[in-house]
Amino acid sequence: MSSNISVIRVCENCGEDFTARTTVTRFCSDLCGKRNYNQRQKEKKINQSNKETEKKKQSRVKQIKDVSILDYLNPTDTARLLMCSVRNVYKLINAGKLPYAQISEKKRLISRIDIDS
């Protein structure tokens, strides 16, 4: 069913004037509609990525807060607290710059007092 209505509209994508046959037409052409759709999808992905990044940042802060209340830390928790790699913590231990207590053959604990000083 065709329409006899002729409405002058402004394209939401390119901003040009065009003649629309319906009252709900938003774009001057199929190409402008597709470009606008792709732009909306891109913005949606960016917003989703930003939300995920924010969640990861908040969880990292929570992990640091959880670790900061402990008196003795293993090398993994020490790395989280110092914001460095676990390998770097082991290098500090082997160089003698970070004192530790050897609990068992594989278990090492680092005093929080030694980290703070």
C-alpha positions as CSV (number, residue, x, y, z in Angstrom):
1,M,0.0,0.0,0.0
2,S,1.6,3.3,-1.1
3,S,1.3,6.5,0.7
4,N,0.3,9.9,-0.8
5,I,1.9,11.7,2.2
6,S,5.0,13.7,1.4
7,V,7.0,15.0,4.4
8,I,10.2,16.9,4.4
9,R,12.7,15.4,6.9
10,V,16.3,15.8,7.9
11,C,18.4,12.6,7.7
12,E,19.7,11.6,11.2
13,N,22.9,10.3,9.7
14,C,24.1,12.8,7.1
15,G,21.9,15.8,8.0
16,E,20.5,16.4,4.5
17,D,16.9,17.2,3.7
18,F,14.9,14.5,2.0
19,T,11.3,13.8,1.1
20,A,9.8,11.0,3.2
21,R,6.7,9.0,2.3
22,T,5.9,8.0,5.9
23,T,6.0,9.8,9.2
24,V,8.5,7.5,10.8
25,T,11.3,7.6,8.2
26,R,14.6,8.6,9.8
27,F,17.2,8.3,7.0
28,C,17.4,9.5,3.5
29,S,18.7,6.3,2.0
30,D,19.4,2.7,2.8
31,L,23.1,3.5,2.9
32,C,22.6,6.1,5.6
33,G,20.5,3.7,7.6
34,K,23.2,1.0,7.4
35,R,25.9,3.5,8.4
36,N,23.9,4.6,11.4
37,Y,23.2,1.0,12.4
38,N,26.9,0.1,12.2
39,Q,27.8,3.2,14.3
40,R,25.2,2.2,17.0
41,Q,26.6,-1.4,17.1
42,K,30.2,0.0,17.4
43,E,29.1,2.3,20.3
44,K,27.3,-0.6,22.0
45,K,30.5,-2.7,21.8
46,I,32.6,0.1,23.2
47,N,30.2,0.7,26.1
48,Q,30.2,-3.0,26.9
49,S,34.0,-3.1,26.8
50,N,34.2,-0.1,29.1
51,K,31.8,-1.7,31.6
52,E,33.9,-4.9,31.6
53,T,37.1,-2.9,32.1
54,E,35.5,-1.1,35.0
55,K,34.4,-4.4,36.6
56,K,38.0,-5.7,36.3
57,K,39.4,-2.6,37.9
58,Q,37.0,-2.9,40.8
59,S,37.7,-6.6,41.3
60,R,41.5,-5.8,41.3
61,V,41.0,-3.1,44.0
62,K,38.9,-5.6,46.0
63,Q,41.7,-8.2,45.8
64,I,44.3,-5.6,47.0
65,K,42.0,-4.7,49.9
66,D,41.6,-8.4,50.8
67,V,45.3,-8.9,50.7
68,S,46.2,-5.8,52.6
69,I,44.6,-7.1,55.9
70,L,46.8,-10.2,56.0
71,D,49.9,-10.4,58.2
72,Y,51.7,-13.0,56.2
73,L,51.5,-13.3,52.4
74,N,52.6,-15.8,49.8
75,P,54.5,-14.6,46.8
76,T,51.3,-14.4,44.6
77,D,49.6,-12.1,47.2
78,T,52.7,-10.1,47.6
79,A,52.8,-9.5,43.9
80,R,49.2,-8.3,44.0
81,L,50.0,-6.0,46.8
82,L,53.1,-4.6,45.2
83,M,51.4,-4.5,41.7
84,C,54.2,-6.4,40.1
85,S,54.7,-9.9,38.6
86,V,55.2,-13.0,40.8
87,R,58.5,-13.6,39.0
88,N,59.7,-10.2,40.2
89,V,58.8,-11.1,43.8
90,Y,60.9,-14.3,43.4
91,K,63.8,-12.3,42.0
92,L,63.6,-10.0,45.1
93,I,63.5,-13.1,47.4
94,N,66.5,-14.7,45.7
95,A,68.5,-11.5,45.7
96,G,67.9,-11.2,49.5
97,K,66.1,-7.9,49.2
98,L,62.8,-9.4,50.5
99,P,63.1,-11.5,53.6
100,Y,60.8,-14.6,53.9
101,A,60.1,-17.6,56.0
102,Q,60.4,-21.1,54.5
103,I,57.5,-23.0,55.9
104,S,57.9,-26.2,53.9
105,E,59.8,-27.2,50.8
106,K,57.5,-25.3,48.5
107,K,55.8,-22.8,50.9
108,R,57.3,-19.4,51.5
109,L,55.6,-16.7,53.5
110,I,56.6,-13.0,53.5
111,S,55.9,-10.8,56.5
112,R,53.7,-7.8,55.9
113,I,56.1,-5.8,58.2
114,D,59.0,-6.5,55.8
115,I,57.0,-5.4,52.8
116,D,55.9,-2.1,54.5
117,S,59.5,-1.2,55.6
